[in-house]
Structure formats: structure tokens, C-alpha cells
Amino acid sequence: MILTSNLTAERIIEYLKEGKRFDGRKLDEFRELTIETGVSKNAEGSARVKLGKTEVIVGVKMDVSEPYPDSKDKGNLMVTAEFLPLSSPRIDLGPPGFDSIELARVIDRGIRESKFIELEGLCIKEGEKVWTVFIDIYSINDDGNLLDAAGIGAIAALKTARIPEYNEETGKTKFGEWSNKNIPLKKEVPISLTVHKIGNSLIVDPSKEEEDISETRVTIASCDGTIHSMQKGNAKELSIEEFNKVLDIIEKTEREIAKKIEKAITHTHCETLKKEAITHHEN
Amino acid sequence: MTKETHSSKEFKRPDGRKVNELRKITAKVGIVPNADGSAMFAFGDTVAIAAVYGPKKMHPQHSQDPERGTLRCTYNMMSFSVTERIRPGPSRRSTEISKITEWALKPVVMIDEFQGNVVDVHINILQANASTRCAGINAAAMALAHAGIPMKSLVQSVSIGKLDKQLVTDLIKKEEDWEEGEGPTDIPITFTGDGKISHIQLDGKITKAQLKEAVELAREASKQIHEAQKKALKEVGEKQ
């Protein structure tokens, strides 16, 4: 497989030293972010997120199951990710690789630790029945930074998810029918963002080429400046000074991205309502 | 007489379509920038996407065919594509459909000269309301064409159903679960450009005569699908 060549790597590093990138972005600048929700009808909630050419689809499904013994009055959360062979020539068929497992776990922790989902609100009968929220992430086109795209997608899918209809007598979920209730969520949204170190430069939202030569990365899920989870990936060390810079970059970009998510979701939500109103009218 | 009682005029489909009416087709080419070729094909709410990578060296080496190139298809449903979540990853069903898809496409794909190489076709179902394998095959054919893989023709796939005694084109889930009379029969069929059948499956109960009718019905529908595929491929050709 053709990975980024040494020559390209050298040029990228030279450019970064001068504060430049191949695609003309600043070091702390994201590619164009688009969020579309409601992309798969049978899902409780779903979203398609594009960061430049990178694309992921995230879906939320729910089902009723037994609670874990250590959290009898709380719903469960499960995040999985699949890097589809469809999304890149580099992905081979077979069981999930480390990257997709790590991605799912990083996204899971961001959502769990920030207590974004109020899991207490997903308890049906203490010790017996609770909702499980499944967040499933699929890559559609990998052009770098699936991690951040996945995190944004998870939030967008959760925010637009409806809880399925539940039959209390039979204790079963009525799949394909939805209540008018949403998943109970905190108002503050946890945003999971990653900073990469290439040479001596720190950048956000790497392209595939940049990601290939990234020496280390730090992913942080934060909510209004409060950090809820963090993961450093790859071996290269960071100085304390560099690490502090990472935190500054995260703080700045978190605000930007949060605004964009809020805007995209309110917008699409309005669009959906409009569409529903029109269909209703037509009927 | 029996035919009259089940005449198409009286028969009401759950979504109000005529018996030989396809759902709205949406077809788009070039949806995965990384891929050598890609396409989306939808029958109404059933949405399939396909991406092609290759020809490329087959790994591991012992899987290589020294005589001719290999076509390899994988069909996968996204966990949230159906109302009750399915476990992510391959299943017996998806393994079978992957193979069926390969067989449906093989007669038109001319990759004999790519000895030791593989052309990978990855199909994913984003949203399902029956006929997913057919949508997947239609998307795959377009993606292969988009990738510039030598082909004799495209292929078109459609499901014909028999609900009680009535034949209908392009089944939806509600029809797949038909409960009245003789119940449902599901017949997915794929045609090559010269009108030959490269794939057919059947579950249910049907007479020989009616099966012949079903094939005719599928052939008619395949022409409409072909138009939609050609249109989408032309659109992307004009853009480039």
C-alpha cells in the first residue's frame, strides 16, 4: 500500500515550520465541517459528518436489557466503530483492527465521563430493565481525522435520537415505532478533539498525509473548557510546554466546533420540522 | 377467472404503488473519493452504497489466481440500517449475499487479463426496507463501471414478490412479511445487458407459470433500472 513518502513527509514538515499546510489551512484550522442528521430512517438517530473529504456515518440504536450489577438504576452505553473497507484502499477485510477499537473506546469515554447522557433517565425498572444506547460508527471515506469526525457524529446522532416505543406489559421494545421522547442529555455538549504533533509543529484536523507522519496525538473530550477524558496515542513524547500548547489549542477549537454543531443541528432540526409540516399538509 | 379476481386494479399494495411499479430510484456515482469507483443506489428507503478498489495485487499470495483476475464482493448491513439493531460484522447471511453478488456480476466483468490481481467491491446498506441485495448489486455494477473495470454491460437487479397470488415488483418489508393467503414469495433476479439471468433466488411458493411471469416482470423493471444507472454514470462523466 502506498503510504505517504519520505519526500512528502519532509515537505510537509518544512511547510509546517513556516506555519503553512499543503491545503492552505492554518495549523489550528479545521477543514470544512458539514453535519447532516436523520440519514438512516430505521435508526433512533443518525448523522453524516464530513470534514473535507473525510466522511463518517454514525447511528444510534436502543434496546431494553438488564442493568449492570454495579449500576442498577442506570441505562447502558455501548460504542462500536467499524473502519469499512469501502472507505479506503488501506483497510483490509477481517476482524476489527486496533484503530477502530481504540476510536470506539475514546469516543465512549468522552461521552461517558462527561455524563452527557443522563443514564439515570434511561432506567425503566431498577435492577431489572434499563435502556441500552448503542452508538455505531462507520467510516465512509478516510481522508484523515476519523476520530474527530466520529466524535462530532456521535453527538449529532444522540441529539436527534428518539427513544423507541416500549411495551410495559410484554417488556419488549416495539422496533420501528418511536415515542416522542428524546434521550435525556445534558445541555453542555462534550466535544472530542485531537491535536497532532508533526516535527515540532502542533496541528488539528490532519489530512491523511499529515496523519500518516504524525508522531503523536492527544485526543481530549471537553465540555465548556472542562476536560472529561484524554488519550495520548503513539509513542513520541511531548514536552510540558508542548502539552500546555495542546490544551490551549483544544480550548480554542472546542468553542468553535461546539458552535458549529449547535448551528448544524438546530438548522437540520428546523428543516426536518419544515419537511414534516409540508408532508402533513399534503396528506 | 382467478386472474380476474386478482387483477392488478383491485390489488392494494401497502404503499399504494401499482403492482408493476418500482419505488423511486435514486442513483448517484462518485460518492467515495478514495475509491477507484463508487456509487449509491436506492429503491425508495432501501439505500446501498458500493465502492470498488482495484485491480490490485491479491494478498495473501496463495489466494492469487494465476489464470485470471478475481472479483471479490462483500455485502454488509450497517447495524442501524434495520429497525432492530443487528450485530456489526459478518454473518452467515451477509457471507452468502456477498457470494451471490459476486456471481451476479461475474458474467459481465472482464478481468481475465489481470492475473494474480483482485477487484474488491464493498457494498454497505445504509438504510433497509427490503430488496437490499438488489440495491447492492445495482450500486456495485455502477461502481465497477465508474472504476473503469472492463465490462460487457451493467447488470440490473430487482426483487419480484408474490403476495398471496399476486405478483408485484420491488418488494418492501411489509410485503416481505405478507400474511394473507399463500403468504409471501420473494424472488430477487439479476439480468445482464443481453437479458440473461446472472442471479436468481426464491423463497416461498409459486407455480412454474407464475415464476415465468415473474421473470418477465423483472425484465421489464430492469430496463428502468438500467436507464437510472446510465443517467447517473453520464452525469458523473460530464462533470469530469
Contacts between the chains, C-beta under 8 A, distances in Angstrom:
chain1	res1	chain2	res2	distance
A	39	B	126	7.2
A	39	B	127	7.9
A	40	B	47	7.7
A	40	B	78	7.0
A	40	B	80	5.7
A	40	B	81	6.1
A	40	B	126	5.5
A	40	B	127	4.5
A	41	B	45	5.8
A	41	B	127	5.4
A	41	B	129	7.8
A	42	B	80	6.6
A	42	B	81	6.2
A	42	B	82	5.4
A	42	B	83	4.9
A	42	B	127	6.3
A	42	B	128	6.7
A	42	B	129	7.9
A	43	B	80	3.7
A	43	B	81	7.7
A	44	B	80	7.6
A	46	B	80	6.4
A	53	B	33	4.9
A	53	B	34	7.8
A	55	B	32	7.9
A	57	B	78	7.1
A	57	B	126	6.8
A	59	B	78	6.4
A	59	B	79	6.7
A	59	B	80	3.0
A	59	B	81	7.8
A	60	B	80	7.0
A	61	B	79	6.5
A	61	B	80	4.9
A	61	B	85	3.7
A	63	B	84	7.5
A	63	B	85	6.5
A	80	B	79	7.5
A	80	B	88	5.6
A	82	B	88	5.5
A	82	B	89	7.5
A	84	B	76	7.3
A	84	B	122	6.6
A	84	B	124	6.1
A	85	B	53	7.6
A	85	B	74	6.7
A	85	B	120	6.8
A	85	B	122	4.8
A	86	B	32	6.3
A	86	B	35	7.2
A	86	B	38	7.9
A	86	B	49	6.9
A	86	B	50	7.5
A	86	B	51	4.2
A	86	B	122	3.8
A	86	B	123	7.8
A	86	B	124	5.6
A	87	B	32	6.7
A	87	B	34	6.5
A	87	B	51	7.5
A	88	B	34	5.1
A	89	B	34	6.5
A	89	B	35	7.7
A	89	B	36	7.9
A	89	B	53	4.9
A	89	B	56	7.4
A	92	B	59	7.8
A	93	B	74	6.4
A	95	B	89	7.7
A	96	B	89	7.7
A	134	B	79	7.0
A	134	B	80	7.8
A	134	B	85	5.7
A	136	B	78	7.0
A	136	B	79	4.4
A	136	B	80	5.8
A	136	B	85	7.7
A	136	B	88	6.2
A	138	B	78	5.8
A	138	B	124	7.3
A	140	B	32	6.4
A	140	B	49	7.5
A	141	B	32	5.0
A	141	B	33	5.5
A	141	B	34	5.2
A	141	B	35	8.0
A	142	B	34	6.5
A	143	B	33	7.0
A	143	B	34	6.8
A	173	B	84	7.8
A	175	B	83	3.9
A	175	B	84	4.2
A	176	B	83	3.6
A	176	B	84	7.9
